[in-house]
Amino acid sequence: VMSIIVFSSLIAMVSGAVTQICALGAEQWRQQWLLTRYLRDAHISNSTTTRIQRYLQSRAQWMKVHVTEDQVMLLEHLSEPLRNKLKNESLLPHVCGHPIFLKIKAKTILFVSACSSTTVAAGDVLFTCNAQALWAYVVVHGEFAYWPGLHQAALTEEGFSPDAEVSDDEDEDDDGMEQRASSTRAGVAAEIVTHGQWVSEGALWARLPHVGDLEARSVCQLIEISSERFGGAVASHVELHSALVDYARAFVCRLNELGERNITDVPPSAIWEEILPGEKAPAPQVRVPALRGL
C-alpha cells in the first residue's frame, strides 16, 4: 500500500511539472504571436523588427542560464540599506576596475545610488558627438564601436575648467545574435571598446560634451553612473569629497594638457597611472553580474 501511495505522489508531481511547463510554453508562444502581430499592425520596418527579434532571442538565451534581479521577487522586500549593500557588492568588482575607486573601495557604497545597470541591443547608439555627457559607463559585457567626432565644434576656446570637481548637471530631456556596426565611417576606423573599459569618465568630474559617437556592436551590458547623482553624493559626504577632489582636478587638468584634438570619450588607462603614480589599473573582472534586463 505504501509503495502505491509513493508512486501515486510521484506521478502527481511529474504531472504537475509537465502541466506548468506546457503552460509556460503556451504563454511564450502567445507572447511571440502578440509581438509579431503588434509589429505588423504598427507597420514597423523589417530592419527594426529584425533587431527587436534578435535582441529578445539573446535575452531569452541569457535568462535560460542566468538569474536576473527582476526575477527574484523576494528582493523587493529588502530594506533600502540592505538593497544598497547588495547592489554595491554586485557592481563593485567592475567599478573598482578604476584605480581611484579601488583605492577608496570602502567608500563606494556612498555613491551606489548613482549607479545602475542596463542592457543595450546591437546597433543602439549610446551617445553622439556634441551631446552633453551626463553619464559615465563601464562596459561589463559586449562590444562597442567608438568614432571620434568634430572636436572643435564640441569644445570651447577656453577648454575645460580645472576647478570643476564634480558635475551637477541637470537632467536632459549571447553574442550569437549580433548585428555588427560598420567598422569605418567616412574612412575613419572605429575604436573597439570592450569589457572592463570606462567610457565618458570625464562626466563625473566636469561638465563636458561628448566628442564622438558610441554604438553597440552586439548585445551589451553596462554599468551607468549618473553624473548628477554622483556629484550630489560627493557633495553630501565630506570623506568621499576629500578622497576624490585631488584626482578630479588632476584629471581635468590632464585633459587640458592633451589639447582639443587629442580629447576622447575613451581615454586610455595609462592616464590613470599618470595621475596616480604607482597605481596600476587592475585586471578586468571576468564575472558578469546578474544585471537587470538581461
N, C-alpha and C positions, 0 to 999 in steps of 0.2 A: 504494500500500500504506500509506504514512504517513497519508494522508487517512482511510483506513478505520480505522486504529488510533486516530487522534484522535477521529473520530466515535464510535467504539465507547466510548471513555473518557468522552466527554460523555454518552452515553446511560446509561452505568453510574452516573455521578454524579447525573444527574437522577432516575434510578430509585431510587437510594439515598435522595435527599432526599424524594421522594414517599412512599417507604415509612416514613421517620421521621415525616413529617407525619401520615400515616394512623394510625401507631401512637400518636402524641401525641393525636390527635383521639379515638381509641378509648379511651385511658386517661381523658381528660377526661370522655367520655360515661359511662364506668364509674363514675368518682368521683361524678358528678352522680346517677347511679342509686342508688349506695350511700347518698348523703346523703338522698335522698328516702325511701328505704326505712327508714333509721335514724330519721328524724324521725317517720315514720308509726308504726313499731313502738314508739317511745318515747312515743307519744301526746303529742307536742309541740303546743302550741296553734297555731292558724292565725296569730295575730299574731306570735308568736316565730318561726315558720317563715318568714313573710314578711320579717322583719327580717334573719334569717340569710341568706336568698337574696339580698336586696338588697345586703347587705354584701359577700358573696362575688362578686357581679356587679361591684360597684365595684372590688373588689380585682383581679379579672381584667382589667378595662379598664385599670386603672393599670399593671399589670405588662406590658401589651402595649407600652407606650411608655416605661417606666422600668425600670431595673435596680436591684433592691434588694440590700442587703448579703448577705442569706442566700442569694441566687442565685449569688454569686461564691465558689465553694468554695476558691479559691486563698487567699482572705483568712484562712482558718483556719490557714495555715502561717506567718503573720506573727509576728514576735516581739512580746511584750507591749508593750514601749516603742513599737514601730512602729505597733501597733494603736491605742495611746492617741493617738499623733500623728495618725493618720488620723481617728480619732473626734473629736479636738479640732478639727481643721480643718473637718470636716463640720458640726459643731454650732456652731462659733464665730460665724458670721455672725448666728445667731439669739440666742445667749446675749448677745452684745455689743450687742444692741438695748437692753440696760440700760446706762446711762452708767457705773455703778460698775465693771461688768465690762469695758466698753470702755476704761476708764481703766487697768485692770490686765490688759490683753489678753494680755501675755506670760506672765502667771502663771495663766491659766485652765486650762492643762494640768495643774496641780497638783490640781484637783478634778474632772477629766474622768471619773474612775471613779464619781463620784456622779451622772453624767448618763446618761440612756438615752432612747431614742426609742420611741414607742408609737403605736398607731392605735386609735381607738375608733369604734364604729358609731353611727349616728344613733339617738337615744333612750337611749344609755348615760348613766348618772349617775356623774359623776366623784367627787363628794363631796356630803355633806349637812350641813346646819346642826348644830352642836354636836359633830360628829366632830373628833377631834384632827387638826390639819394636819401631815402627815408629809412632804408633797412640795410643791415649788414647780413651776409649769408655765409653759411658753412655747408659745403657740399658733403652730404652723407653717403649718397649712392647715386650713380648715374654719371652722365657726361654732358657738358655744355660746350657751346662754341661762343667765343667772345671776339667781337670785331671792334678795334679802336675806331672812334669817330672823329669829328671835326673839333679838335681841342680849342682852337681859337674862338669858336662860337660858344663854347661851353664855359670858358673861364674869363674872368675879368682881368683888366690890366693890372690891378693891384695884387692879383694872386690870392692865396688863402691867408686868412688871419691867423697868425701864430698864437694869438691869445685865446682862440676858440678851444675850449677844453672838452666840452661835450656838446652834442646837438640837442636842441629842444624844439625842433621843427613842429609846426602844426601839421596835422594830417591833411593830405590831399586826397580832394575828391579822387616677368623679369626680363630683362633686356631683350628677350626674343621677339618682342613686339615693338621694335623700334621704328621710328620714322626719322631718318638721318637728315639733319640740316645740311645745307650746302657748306662745303669746307672753304669756299672762297667767295668774296664779294668784291666786285669791281677790281678783280685781280689781286686782292689782298687776302692772304691766307688767314684763317681763323686760329686763334689761340685756344687750345683744348683745355678745359677746366674740369678736373675730376675729383674723386673722393679725397677729402681732407683739406681741400683748398678753401681759403677765405676769399670772398668777393665783396667789394664795396665796404671794406673795413673803415675807411675814412668817414663814413656817415656817422659813426659812433663818436668821433672826435671833433667834427666841424661841419658847417653847412656847405655841402659840396654838390655839384652836379655830376651826373654820370657822364663819362667821356667815351662811351662805347655802347654797343648792343650786346645783350646776353640772351642766347636762345638754347633751349634744351634739345639735345640730340637723341635723347632716349627718355624713358620714364625716370624721373629723378626725385630723390628725397633731399630735403634741405632743412636746416635749422635757420630760422629767421630771427634777427634781433632788431626790435624796433628802436630807432634812434631816439624817438621822443620818450619812450618809457625807460630806456636805458639812461638817458640824461636825467630823468626825474629820479631814478634810483640813486644815481651818483650824487645828485644834489641833496638827497634826503639822508644819506649815510656818510658821515664825516670820514669814517675809516676807509670806505670804498673810494671816496674822492681823493684822499691822501695817497692811496695806493696806485691811482691811475693818472693823476694830473700831470706828473712829470713825463710819463710815456706819451700822453695825448699831445702835449706841447711839442715834444721831440718828433713825433710822427708828422704833425702838420708842418713843422719847420723842414723836415726832410722832404716833404712833397714840394715845398717851395724851392728847395735846392735842386731838385730834379729838373725843374723847368716845365713849362706848359706841354711841350711836345713829348715829354717822357712820362707824363702822368698816365696812369692806367687804373681801371677799377679792380684789376687783379695784380697787385704788386707782388713781387717775388718774396719768398720767406726770408731772403737774405737781408731785407730791410729790417726785420726784427732783430737780427744779430747785430746790425749796425747801431740800432737804438739801444739794445740791451746787450752790451758786451758780455761774453761768456755764457749767454743764454742761447741755446740751440732749439730750433723747432723740434718738438718730439715727433716720433714716427706716427703717421695717421692711424687711428684705431680702425680695426677691420670689423668690429662688431657693429651690426646695424640694429638700432633700437626699434622697438615696435611703435613706429610713428603713426599718428592719427591719419587716417585716409588711405594708407596703403601699407 
